Amino acid sequence: MNRLASTLTDSEAEDLSRLEKDVRRNLQSFLVAGRALLEIRERKLFRETHDSFEDYAAERFGISESHANRLIAAAEVVENVSTPAGCPVENERQARELSQFTPEFQQKVVAELKGPVSAPVISEAALDLGKKMFAELKPQDKAAIAKASAKKLTSQARAVNRKMLINNLIQSIEKIKKRSRRLGSQDLIDNLDMAITVLRSL
């Protein structure tokens, strides 16, 4: 993979200046800001002054990386669902409802929209469409989806239980440490600290 030079070319510097103006002028207009941030991130136009897009977004515009990525995702949704007749998505919140889905499903949801559009309307349309698509599946496909969902939930539950167990162990060891301090047992305290470090790394 080719590595970009940290110094921007004159053309890149001009593009960066133009894009930054777009972001500053349009932070409340998610579409323009999102498009500009996307181009800055993809072309790594921040590389001359910052090591990461996260640091760049925070210092340059006072926004977190997650907010910058939400603006980008919202702009990508609008690009995806727009047609020659226009785009039903009017604001970032509506776009955010669609951004959690695949581009193909986004387009199908938008095709189902009738009347005034809002984030709750989009959410309801997506749910109804999902139910409709599930109902049309073959029985074996439904069973496979149900099995995969159950497996995922079981895996998540195990991860949660494992984390809870580790936290409980750490809390118990911390209590033993307090008692050990009163007894002046430094060797035991050192060993307990080592055990806590290992548990936290799991």
C-alpha positions as CSV (number, residue, x, y, z in Angstrom):
1,M,0.0,0.0,0.0
2,N,1.4,3.4,-1.0
3,R,2.0,5.7,2.0
4,L,1.1,9.3,1.6
5,A,3.7,11.9,2.2
6,S,3.0,13.9,5.4
7,T,3.4,17.3,3.5
8,L,0.4,18.3,1.4
9,T,0.9,19.2,-2.2
10,D,-0.2,22.8,-3.2
11,S,-3.4,21.3,-4.8
12,E,-4.2,19.3,-1.6
13,A,-3.6,22.4,0.6
14,E,-6.0,24.4,-1.6
15,D,-8.6,21.5,-1.4
16,L,-8.2,21.3,2.4
17,S,-8.7,25.1,2.8
18,R,-11.8,24.9,0.7
19,L,-13.2,21.9,2.6
20,E,-12.5,23.4,6.0
21,K,-14.5,26.5,5.0
22,D,-17.3,24.2,4.0
23,V,-17.3,22.5,7.3
24,R,-17.1,25.7,9.4
25,R,-19.9,27.4,7.4
26,N,-22.2,24.3,7.4
27,L,-21.8,22.5,10.7
28,Q,-25.5,23.0,11.1
29,S,-26.1,21.8,7.5
30,F,-25.0,18.2,7.9
31,L,-24.9,17.4,4.1
32,V,-22.2,19.9,3.1
33,A,-20.2,19.4,6.3
34,G,-20.5,15.6,6.0
35,R,-19.3,15.6,2.4
36,A,-16.4,17.8,3.2
37,L,-15.3,15.8,6.3
38,L,-15.6,12.6,4.3
39,E,-13.2,13.9,1.7
40,I,-10.8,15.2,4.3
41,R,-10.8,11.8,6.1
42,E,-10.5,9.6,3.0
43,R,-7.7,11.7,1.4
44,K,-6.0,12.1,4.8
45,L,-5.8,15.9,4.2
46,F,-5.3,16.4,8.0
47,R,-1.9,14.5,7.9
48,E,0.3,17.6,7.7
49,T,-0.8,19.0,11.1
50,H,-2.4,16.0,12.9
51,D,-1.7,12.3,13.4
52,S,-5.3,11.3,13.5
53,F,-8.7,12.4,12.1
54,E,-10.0,12.4,15.7
55,D,-7.5,15.0,16.9
56,Y,-8.0,17.0,13.7
57,A,-11.8,17.2,14.1
58,A,-11.6,18.1,17.8
59,E,-8.9,20.9,17.4
60,R,-10.1,22.3,14.1
61,F,-13.9,22.3,14.5
62,G,-14.5,21.5,18.2
63,I,-16.3,18.2,17.4
64,S,-15.7,14.7,18.5
65,E,-14.7,12.0,16.0
66,S,-18.0,10.2,16.6
67,H,-19.9,13.4,15.7
68,A,-17.8,13.9,12.6
69,N,-18.5,10.3,11.6
70,R,-22.2,10.8,12.2
71,L,-22.2,13.8,9.8
72,I,-20.3,11.7,7.3
73,A,-22.7,8.8,7.6
74,A,-25.7,11.1,7.3
75,A,-24.3,12.7,4.1
76,E,-23.6,9.2,2.7
77,V,-27.2,8.3,3.3
78,V,-28.5,11.3,1.4
79,E,-26.2,10.5,-1.5
80,N,-27.5,6.9,-1.5
81,V,-31.2,7.5,-1.3
82,S,-31.4,10.6,-3.5
83,T,-33.2,10.3,-6.9
84,P,-33.7,12.8,-9.8
85,A,-37.0,13.6,-8.1
86,G,-35.2,14.7,-4.9
87,C,-34.5,13.3,-1.5
88,P,-37.0,12.7,1.3
89,V,-34.3,13.0,4.0
90,E,-34.4,16.5,5.4
91,N,-32.1,16.5,8.4
92,E,-29.4,14.7,10.2
93,R,-31.7,12.9,12.6
94,Q,-33.7,11.3,9.8
95,A,-30.5,10.3,8.0
96,R,-29.2,8.8,11.3
97,E,-32.2,6.5,11.4
98,L,-31.3,5.2,8.0
99,S,-27.5,5.0,8.5
100,Q,-27.7,1.9,10.6
101,F,-28.9,-0.1,7.6
102,T,-27.3,-1.3,4.4
103,P,-27.4,1.0,1.4
104,E,-29.8,-1.4,-0.3
105,F,-32.2,-1.5,2.7
106,Q,-32.0,2.3,3.0
107,Q,-33.3,2.6,-0.6
108,K,-36.1,0.1,0.1
109,V,-37.2,2.0,3.3
110,V,-37.3,5.3,1.5
111,A,-39.4,3.8,-1.3
112,E,-42.0,2.8,1.4
113,L,-42.3,6.4,2.8
114,K,-45.6,8.2,2.2
115,G,-46.6,11.6,3.4
116,P,-44.6,13.8,5.8
117,V,-41.2,12.3,6.8
118,S,-39.8,12.3,10.3
119,A,-37.2,10.1,12.2
120,P,-40.0,8.1,13.9
121,V,-41.8,7.6,10.6
122,I,-38.5,6.2,9.0
123,S,-38.0,3.9,12.0
124,E,-41.5,2.6,11.8
125,A,-41.2,2.1,8.0
126,A,-37.9,0.2,8.5
127,L,-39.5,-2.1,11.1
128,D,-42.6,-2.8,8.9
129,L,-40.4,-3.5,5.9
130,G,-38.2,-5.8,8.0
131,K,-41.2,-7.7,9.2
132,K,-42.6,-8.0,5.7
133,M,-39.3,-9.3,4.3
134,F,-39.0,-11.8,7.2
135,A,-42.5,-13.1,6.6
136,E,-41.6,-13.7,2.9
137,L,-38.6,-15.9,3.8
138,K,-38.6,-19.7,3.4
139,P,-39.1,-21.6,6.7
140,Q,-35.5,-22.9,6.6
141,D,-34.2,-19.4,6.1
142,K,-36.3,-18.1,9.1
143,A,-34.9,-21.0,11.2
144,A,-31.3,-20.1,10.2
145,I,-31.8,-16.5,11.1
146,A,-33.3,-17.4,14.5
147,K,-30.5,-19.8,15.2
148,A,-27.8,-17.2,14.3
149,S,-29.6,-14.5,16.4
150,A,-29.8,-16.9,19.4
151,K,-26.1,-17.7,19.0
152,K,-25.2,-14.1,18.9
153,L,-27.2,-13.3,22.0
154,T,-25.7,-16.2,23.8
155,S,-22.2,-15.0,22.9
156,Q,-23.0,-11.5,24.1
157,A,-24.4,-12.8,27.4
158,R,-21.3,-14.9,27.9
159,A,-19.1,-11.8,27.3
160,V,-21.2,-9.8,29.8
161,N,-21.0,-12.6,32.4
162,R,-17.3,-12.9,31.9
163,K,-16.7,-9.2,32.4
164,M,-18.9,-9.2,35.5
165,L,-17.0,-12.2,36.9
166,I,-13.6,-10.4,36.3
167,N,-14.9,-7.2,37.9
168,N,-16.1,-9.1,40.9
169,L,-12.7,-10.9,41.2
170,I,-10.9,-7.5,41.1
171,Q,-13.2,-6.1,43.7
172,S,-12.6,-9.1,46.0
173,I,-8.8,-8.7,45.5
174,E,-9.0,-5.0,46.3
175,K,-10.6,-5.9,49.6
176,I,-7.9,-8.4,50.4
177,K,-5.3,-5.7,49.6
178,K,-6.8,-3.3,52.2
179,R,-6.5,-6.0,54.8
180,S,-3.0,-6.8,53.8
181,R,-2.0,-3.2,54.1
182,R,-3.1,-3.2,57.7
183,L,-1.0,-6.4,58.3
184,G,2.0,-4.8,56.6
185,S,2.3,-7.7,54.1
186,Q,4.0,-6.0,51.1
187,D,4.9,-9.2,49.3
188,L,1.2,-10.2,49.3
189,I,0.2,-6.7,48.1
190,D,2.6,-6.9,45.2
191,N,1.3,-10.3,44.2
192,L,-2.3,-9.0,44.4
193,D,-1.4,-6.0,42.3
194,M,0.0,-8.3,39.7
195,A,-3.2,-10.4,39.7
196,I,-5.3,-7.3,39.2
197,T,-3.2,-6.2,36.3
198,V,-3.6,-9.6,34.6
199,L,-7.3,-9.7,35.2
200,R,-7.7,-6.2,33.7
201,S,-5.9,-7.3,30.6
202,L,-8.3,-10.1,29.9
